[in-house]
Amino acid sequence: MEIPTSTEALTKLLRSKGTTTSQIVEITSHFDELDLYFPNKEIFILELIQDRWNDQKLVNFKKDYKIWKLYNDMFSKVTDDTIRKKLLKDLRFVPHLMKTLEVLDSDIPEILIELERMCVLINSMIRVDVSAENAITILGKTLSLIQRTDADHETLVLQVINLTDITNFAQVSAKMSDCYCRELLLPTVKYFVKFGSELTLLSDFLSKFLFEPSVDLVQLLESFVDGNRSQLESQDCILIFEKSMQSLSKQNFSMLEKIFTIITSAKKQLAPSLLKKLSISKKTMSQEFLDNLLPESLRDSKYDQPFWSLILHILDLDVEIGIQNFDQLIKLVVERKSENIESVEMLWEKLIQCFINAREFVGFLEKIQTYCGDQRESAIFLLQDPLFADKISSNISTLSVVQLKFLITNLVDQILKGSSDTSDIGGSVLKLILKGLSRLSYISLPELKPAVAKVFEVHADHPSKLWEIWYLAMEVYDDIVPLDSLESIEKQLSLFFSLPIKPKELFYYFFKLREYTTFDLVQLSDALLQFLQESTTETKRVVLKDIFSNWYSLLNSAFSRKALEQLTNFLVSEECIDLLDEIFEDDNIFEEPNVIFFLVQKLQERSEQQEYVLKLQKIPIQCINKSTRSDLINSLSSKKVITKKDIELIGHLLSNPTFKSNIERQADSLYSVLSHATEKLTYENVAVEKVWQNHLGQMKEASSIDFIREGAQFISRGMNEDPNEIGYFQMAFLALKVCRSNALDPLKKDFVGKCLKRLSNAEKEDIEIIIWFLRALYYVFKLDNNCISKDESARQTVSNLYRSIKTSDKEMQKKLLTNIFLLYSTTYADKLEYLYAHYMVLRNCDIESEEILPAIEDVLSDSSKTNLVEFNQAFANLTFSLGSCKSNFNEGLLELYRVQIEHLEKDNIIGTHLFAKSLSEFYTNCENFKSAGVPVLRLLTTLQSLLVSKPWLFSQYCTEMLFPFCLKLMSTFFEGSGANDDLFTAIVKVISNILLAQGVKLTNRHHLMNSFICVCLELIADYKNTGLSSQSAKSLSRLISNFVEPSSSGNNYSNKYSKNNLSSTVGLQKKLLRKYVPVLLIRFIHLSIYRPFESPARKELASGVYAIFDLISQAELNMINSILDHAGRQYFKSLYAEYKKVGKWDAN
């Protein structure tokens, strides 16, 4: 638009009612460009905007954030406070703000930013009178607008609270509470749900307006929920309930029940969640309320997840409910078992826990015995199904010895006197009790022995019913079996064999008897095999696991070879083979030769399947005789397809050579392993390597000399006659890889020559084969660099290689570049800087440092020993590059720097000076490395190590510089980033290692530690922006403890003074420290009050704070107390009380 050239016309245009907000903003943006006299133009614009704002009908001026911004910008240019105050008094801000908050529908984030600016300037200049109702409304509407953004606008909220002076309303009336519920409660709740409830003032208002004793809380919440039913989400309701729990006392559970009813009437599905909250908070409701809630839930149930959750939480809150409603709940368990087994199992466990918590577990056992006796078939699973029965037996240890004696005696009497049905139920309960005895302490068991021994006095028409009970008693006590039981074994066996159905426990009973006395197991083993043959898979698995875990010695010594072979057949079947993993956890089974012999034999027969190969790998080779190993190796190596697992097993078997297998005697058989392997072009094959290693390790033996000679000839012949067969080259490489002598030098020369020849014609080769040749040569040259020094053609071939190979596959290209560089590094004989340049370019091509950095390390290791001048020249250039390197090369540069400083030696004086210079250079330019987070982390780890392993690197200057260096790293990397715990911990460890290894250099430098720790405390307190968690707090707490508890280890006195002198030195250090550490405590207290730490972080910092208290004396305590303000002194008092209670050392 055209802007007038005279002041009169311009002001007329601006005042015009037809001028839009956009036009006003545009005109004012050109004020500085206008060539006209317009004094006090800022005041004119401010008065113009205020005039429009004071008119409630002109909503466009209220909704346009640019007008708000213009007002704030212009206001900041007015410097006269008298004029500023007059302007603000002329603005009817409260009606204007209320109308704005009401009509605002767009550009909300922008408006909120400008509103915050305006509130700040108003609060700094004048006090605004706002009625209680208007104050509540303004805050509520502000929170509602913030809901529509992604930021919490905490500062704005605090400024609005300050503006409205809502905190200073002395008395809360019913009218104000009603207004709060109507206008502010819902926005507050939704704000808490979205952004968290850390704004304590908002929480205070909630307590003030809602939970004051004079307020009718129930009526207010009832009206609130009814009026906002459509807007209330589940999380909102849960938060209201949580706040109610926190604000109401434990005695006020009747009101909590009413709130529960109000919320669940609107959101019925929340009942389980609310009860869970109560349970966690250790609060409860009246038994009467819960007693009514349970039948109501059972009556209206849909048996869905909320129903089960509700029942469980009711039982959590009041165990008496579970005990009183036992019949209904046990009926629920029985009837719903098949429909929802998981929930039923949880209910069963919770029901048991109710009786345990009420110390009524004996009563539970009596009730369950009666119930099962009445219901019989439908309920007996509670005592027999392991899923349910184990819950009973696992809790037997909660009973006292007296209670157990009473139960066992009663059950034995019932079995003696009762009918068959009664004795069966009693027997089942007795079994569960005996199973649970294994969990009792060894102190309690002897007292129960007489009572348990009575089970052997029981006689029955069918003694087999008692054998499982006897077995369980024998499992607990080794010497409890009466003599007559041992004398009547033949009679018992005869009766056992006549039984049509033989439960597994009866076999266990006889196995257990066999531990007491000798008797023939032939018939019993036959019966066991028959039982396994007829059993279900699940039963078979259980029995096999039990007998091979508990009675492997018995199987080894007392079972016939035929029976043991059949048992092993069952164990290695497809449905049971996985049991070997658990069985092999007990190493003692490998001491049983017969068992292991048949296991190996049966696994070998199925070695075509990988599952069986894996199991063979777990058997120690000492347990497999040489002949068996040789046969197994032959079997595996003759497969048409040899997998990686097969090769690993062969390698395992060759850990102790046999020199009998085909691959150990014949080079062509060994070559066959490579040619039939599923994985081609690998750089390792443990089977082939082991064969060569074993022969090279006994070169005085004629058989090994022959194998090495014939093997080398076989490989050379193969490379000559069939140069396209990569297998010969691979076999040569694997032999050279393990050779540490000159025995294979002719083969090495032949291999290198053939490889270089093929590489010189690389354009004709497959790219993957070229890559393999490059890496293989790299490994060979790395092991013996002499094989390239005599032949310059190697360097030339490598240098020309990249130009002759092209590929469009990016991944293949990266592999090719990686391997060319690796080989190039072994043949390189020029300045290190050129090699560094290659490295940095490759890193910029996304090649991982783990792939190529080891090559640089090898070159540096050699250079630091043979050419110190070249090493230092490269280090100097690297140091200079820290301040001038382009950002895309930063990661590579730091990695090179880290490796370079790791290879500094004590006699390299120039290198030591360069190290100090390089640290200074990195400190100056560390902002440039913000994108190189991982290399910086690794550099810090290296510095930690060097501080301990090479302390001579760190001069006084160097040591002191590490403090600002670390602080600058934190300020650089923590800004605008996510989680920073790893970096923070690494930095703290650097400082900690200074204390450990360089402590003497800090004797008069305590201010460095103080400054560092104070900054760290501030960063942890500002966890929202720094991303630091309790993990960082833990590392800082350790540092504080190390700082205030000086040791002699870092002071280098150990060779000069006696122990007494050391002790006195530590004492002097502590005395000196007392003057300096109070500032840490003051800083901690200040932050705890005004920028509170996250709760887990504060808990971690507590140990460091306690260590400070341990050091300081009463004088320092008095000084700290005098420095702190009122809030600080109160916190200090509670902190010191906490220290005396839980942090102070107590000899007792």
Secondary structure as UniProt FT lines:
FT   HELIX           7..15
FT   TURN            17..18
FT   HELIX           21..29
FT   HELIX           31..33
FT   TURN            39..40
FT   HELIX           41..54
FT   TURN            56..57
FT   HELIX           59..63
FT   HELIX           65..77
FT   HELIX           81..90
FT   HELIX           93..103
FT   HELIX           108..125
FT   HELIX           132..147
FT   HELIX           154..164
FT   HELIX           166..168
FT   HELIX           174..179
FT   HELIX           180..184
FT   HELIX           185..195
FT   HELIX           200..210
FT   TURN            213..214
FT   HELIX           217..227
FT   TURN            228..231
FT   HELIX           234..247
FT   HELIX           250..252
FT   HELIX           253..266
FT   HELIX           268..270
FT   HELIX           271..280
FT   TURN            281..282
FT   HELIX           287..299
FT   HELIX           305..317
FT   HELIX           319..324
FT   HELIX           326..336
FT   TURN            337..339
FT   HELIX           341..357
FT   TURN            358..359
FT   HELIX           361..375
FT   HELIX           376..378
FT   TURN            379..380
FT   HELIX           381..384
FT   HELIX           386..393
FT   TURN            394..395
FT   HELIX           396..398
FT   HELIX           401..417
FT   HELIX           420..436
FT   HELIX           437..439
FT   TURN            442..444
FT   HELIX           445..453
FT   HELIX           454..457
FT   HELIX           464..476
FT   TURN            478..479
FT   HELIX           483..487
FT   HELIX           489..498
FT   HELIX           504..514
FT   TURN            515..516
FT   HELIX           522..534
FT   HELIX           537..550
FT   HELIX           552..558
FT   HELIX           561..571
FT   TURN            574..578
FT   HELIX           579..583
FT   TURN            584..585
FT   HELIX           587..591
FT   HELIX           593..605
FT   TURN            606..608
FT   HELIX           610..617
FT   HELIX           621..623
FT   HELIX           626..637
FT   HELIX           644..653
FT   TURN            654..655
FT   HELIX           662..665
FT   HELIX           667..675
FT   HELIX           686..696
FT   TURN            697..700
FT   HELIX           702..721
FT   TURN            723..724
FT   HELIX           726..738
FT   TURN            743..744
FT   HELIX           745..760
FT   HELIX           762..764
FT   HELIX           767..783
FT   HELIX           786..789
FT   HELIX           793..804
FT   HELIX           810..827
FT   HELIX           832..844
FT   TURN            845..846
FT   HELIX           849..866
FT   HELIX           868..881
FT   TURN            882..884
FT   HELIX           887..889
FT   HELIX           890..902
FT   TURN            906..907
FT   HELIX           909..925
FT   HELIX           926..929
FT   TURN            930..931
FT   HELIX           933..949
FT   HELIX           951..953
FT   HELIX           956..973
FT   TURN            975..976
FT   HELIX           981..998
FT   HELIX           999..1002
FT   TURN            1003..1004
FT   HELIX           1006..1021
FT   HELIX           1023..1026
FT   HELIX           1030..1044
FT   TURN            1049..1052
FT   TURN            1054..1056
FT   HELIX           1059..1073
FT   TURN            1074..1077
FT   HELIX           1078..1090
FT   HELIX           1095..1111
FT   HELIX           1114..1123
FT   HELIX           1126..1138
FT   HELIX           1139..1143
//
